[in-house]
Amino acid sequence: MDKNVFIEKFTGKLPKDIKAATPQQLHSALGETVMELFADKWNESRQQHLSKRRAAYLSMEFLVGRAVYNNLLVLGIYDDVEKAFSELELDLSSLEEIEDAALGNGGLGRLAACFLDSAATLGLPLDGYGIRYKYGLFKQSIVDGFQREDIDDWTRYGDPWSVRCDEDTVLIEYSGQTVKAVPYDMPVFGFRTENVGTLRLWQAEPVKEFDFDLFNKQNYLEASKEKIFAEDISRVLYPNDDTDDGKKLRLKQQYFFSCASLMDIIKKHKARYGTLDNLADCISVQLNDTHPVISIPELIRQLVDNEGYTFEAALAMAKKIFNYTNHTVMQEALEKWRTDLVEELLPRIYAIIIQINEALIADMYAAGVEKDKINRIKIIKKDLIHMADMACYASSHINGVAEIHTQILKDSVLADWFSLYPERFRNETNGITQRRWIALCNKELSALITELLGNDDWINDLDKLKELSKFADDENVLRRFIDIKQDKKQQLADFIKTHDDITVSPDSVFDIQIKRLHEYKRQLLNAFSILWIYYGIKDGSIQNFKPTAFIFGAKSAPGYRRAKAIIKFINEIGRVVSSDPDTRDLIKVVFVQNYNVSYAEKLVAGTDISEQISTAGTEASGTGNMKLMLNGAVTLGTYDGANIEIVQEAGEENNYIFGARVEDLEKIVPDYDSRKIFAEDAMVRKVVSSLIDGTVSDGGSGDFRELYMALLDGASWHAPDHYYLLGDLRDYVETKLRCIYDYSGDRISFAKKQWLNMCNAGKFSSDRTIADYAENIWGICR
Ligand SMILES: *Cc1c(COP(=O)(O)O)cnc(C)c1O
């Protein structure tokens, strides 16, 4: 890039008084400039992708985060732009105010974003399709220890990284409503390649903006109704789906982007080849969880109703084109749609689902499958449509996201399907992109790596970090690593001060748990451990405790009562430990507000101890665990998800593993009695009783008592303590204390463990994951 050309273009888009430009104005001008400079490159790549077998990643969520810094980095113009800014006496860091595009909830959406980054970098023809929500994931603040939610109007100041493509608008039909789907395209720049991927996000708009007839008749509300109802479809990410109304809107969203994306794929294919007979030779579609599975009957609908194929031929094509990724073993997350709802909203799709179901039954019957099994796997059971069963029947590949997760799918969740089609099952352990998750967010550590390796090829090949293992006993290198970690902790502490007005000392151990708030992720277990340490310090059973900051970042679903109660409980514990002179200098509890991708970038770089403590068998993979490992944190965790593979790579001796494993729980759970542990272990009793003994207050809501009862008595829908907190608590605290004492006892030995985690993070690059999908699932190449 020519810096002078850049400056000329850039300043041409700024107000005359450059120094008075707001961060939003700077961001728009910068975004527009970069988009212009790289438009040709993007266009060439679009043509390239269409000219060969390609893959489409359909996902209801893409948690891309803040685009600007990442785009500058991967385009290789970060330093030039930074220099240009300082020549103009501007500060690139003022763009920290720019909001994230938070078009996803958590891991599943962030994975989709990492995958696009890796595919672009590997030169692969993969493009993403999703929804352009007007409001992304809510903004969270903490008031009085409680979560507050606010809307996230992320495009309020514009969206310079998207291009509206009116010419590719399509119409989506529901029973009684037709809307426009207008695509907005975001470029996905690869690192050190000419390849640029496209993330196409569909926005819902009315066919007719406004009804003047009605308006003239003084019926103002009626006149704008069509516009409002149409825009509702892409208005919010994941509306509450526990009411019937919400359910319908979510189904509309799923159909909206599935239908639009398939129309787009078919239109482009026909324009190039003039026929759809070879469609399955040219495209592979990945279904990210069950959310886009309605694509299966929709593709069949388009082929049969619009293109004259028979149902049988269309189903056969669908079976070749689609692949399904399962992301969870929780029954409540495997989507099931009520037949009457689907029939009411999408009658033709419902009719096709019935046909698919009949084809499934006929196939199974012909293959001699026993009646009971057919009844278990058929798509329509009672009055529910089981999306995972439809996906398994009509996909050529089915994958889990970590070794243990795929094994659980084969053994239980999808066991019937595995017995029928073992060849369809694959494991694809998740990954993260090292561009955003170290090169961008930890420039200091990246510089050290590059210096020691002699080049920065590792940004394209993360396995290269293994070579750095030879420095694990080099005290000079370890001291430099410690200094960098200290630096990142200082930066994080400064940010927490400005952002959350909480003071935390960078000289304390940083023990961090960042992820969505869920009972299975067990933030409550972490909270109990802090209280345990507090009581231990008070009664003298814990001595010489080293100052430790327990940092949390998590959003709770707005309607998830227990999760919200856990947030309040953590904040209450923070109040207790810091108002007690015996502990205020030893324990600090921090709950940061609005945990998102940009906050994650700061947190992962400043972590000493990574908390990955889900009940064994519940976390499909996790990817936060990988980000923290890559930045040199040790894992304090259970044998669950990708933690198992992390420990295999980095060594059990360099991590802190505790708790019951899946095979232990199989034996324990049938006659598990949390009350027995409660009765026999005085410290467990004291800690758990703090929920109701007046130590902390839930503001009179009764929510803490409800948590307490759930642990000891269960609830109508679950057994007591079904995530096994009390069973794992003692082992967890002992392991945690060993970890914190190891840190304070010998900083160099602890740094060696941290270093070796970083060196062995190569497997967890999403480049590895995507190369495998490309070769073994999609059959695409550069
Ligand atoms: C990586 C990431 C996640 C996923 O974290 P897990 O610990 O794997 O659940 C969630 N949210 C954000 C913002 C992330 O960056």
PDBQT file of the ligand as one rigid body, heavy atoms in Angstrom, charges set to zero:
ROOT
HETATM    1  C1  LIG A 801     -14.238 -17.397  22.594  1.00  0.00    +0.000 C 
HETATM    2  C2  LIG A 801     -15.431 -16.692  23.072  1.00  0.00    +0.000 A 
HETATM    3  C3  LIG A 801     -16.470 -17.408  23.663  1.00  0.00    +0.000 A 
HETATM    4  C4  LIG A 801     -16.423 -18.898  23.890  1.00  0.00    +0.000 C 
HETATM    5  O1  LIG A 801     -15.866 -19.158  25.160  1.00  0.00    +0.000 OA
HETATM    6  P1  LIG A 801     -15.955 -20.595  25.838  1.00  0.00    +0.000 P 
HETATM    7  O2  LIG A 801     -15.092 -20.483  27.043  1.00  0.00    +0.000 OA
HETATM    8  O3  LIG A 801     -15.401 -21.568  24.853  1.00  0.00    +0.000 OA
HETATM    9  O4  LIG A 801     -17.377 -20.847  26.154  1.00  0.00    +0.000 OA
HETATM   10  C5  LIG A 801     -17.584 -16.702  24.121  1.00  0.00    +0.000 A 
HETATM   11  N1  LIG A 801     -17.659 -15.361  23.997  1.00  0.00    +0.000 NA
HETATM   12  C6  LIG A 801     -16.666 -14.642  23.443  1.00  0.00    +0.000 A 
HETATM   13  C7  LIG A 801     -16.796 -13.167  23.362  1.00  0.00    +0.000 C 
HETATM   14  C8  LIG A 801     -15.526 -15.277  22.966  1.00  0.00    +0.000 A 
HETATM   15  O5  LIG A 801     -14.545 -14.553  22.395  1.00  0.00    +0.000 OA
ENDROOT
TORSDOF 0
